Amino acid sequence: MKEFNNAKAREGAELVTRSGKPVKILLFDRNSKDFPIVAIINNREVIQVTENGKYFKDKDSDKDLMLK
């Protein structure tokens, strides 16, 4: 896995969570300054993340987005 890259994600790169679960981006432009990306993990759990793919702004999480 590689660190999340917003540009590559917008181009359709395959994404996973830090824990390896498949992720699909639903929105890149949610009306939120801090968490503009909306994604779905494993077709089950909808989450919001920062523009850098972080689930929390100040620490790592198993739900952070990564490039596969």
C-alpha positions in Angstrom: 0.0 0.0 0.0 1.0 3.6 -0.7 0.1 6.9 0.9 -3.2 8.4 -0.3 -2.9 10.7 -3.2 -6.0 12.9 -3.9 -5.1 13.4 -7.6 -4.6 9.7 -8.3 -7.8 8.9 -6.4 -9.7 11.4 -8.6 -8.2 9.6 -11.7 -9.7 6.3 -10.4 -6.8 4.6 -8.6 -7.8 1.6 -6.5 -8.1 2.5 -2.8 -8.1 0.5 0.4 -8.2 1.4 4.0 -5.0 1.2 6.1 -6.4 -2.1 7.3 -6.7 -3.4 3.7 -10.5 -3.2 3.1 -11.7 -2.0 -0.3 -12.9 1.6 -0.6 -14.9 3.6 -3.2 -15.1 7.4 -3.2 -18.6 8.7 -3.4 -17.9 12.4 -3.3 -14.7 14.6 -3.3 -16.6 17.8 -2.7 -18.8 17.4 0.3 -19.7 20.8 1.8 -17.2 20.4 4.7 -14.0 22.3 5.2 -12.4 19.5 7.3 -13.9 16.3 5.8 -14.8 16.9 2.1 -14.4 13.3 0.9 -17.2 10.8 1.4 -16.2 7.1 0.9 -17.8 3.7 1.4 -15.8 0.9 3.0 -16.5 -2.7 1.8 -19.9 -1.5 0.4 -21.1 -1.2 4.0 -19.8 1.7 6.0 -20.0 5.3 4.8 -17.2 7.6 6.2 -16.0 11.1 5.7 -12.3 11.9 5.5 -9.9 14.8 5.1 -8.6 15.8 1.6 -5.5 13.8 2.6 -7.6 10.6 3.2 -7.3 10.8 7.0 -10.3 9.6 9.1 -9.0 11.7 12.0 -7.2 15.0 11.4 -4.5 14.5 14.0 -3.8 10.7 14.2 -3.6 7.5 12.1 -6.6 5.2 11.9 -7.4 1.8 10.3 -10.0 3.7 8.3 -7.4 6.1 6.6 -7.5 5.8 2.8 -4.5 4.4 1.0 -3.6 3.6 -2.6 -3.7 -0.1 -3.3 
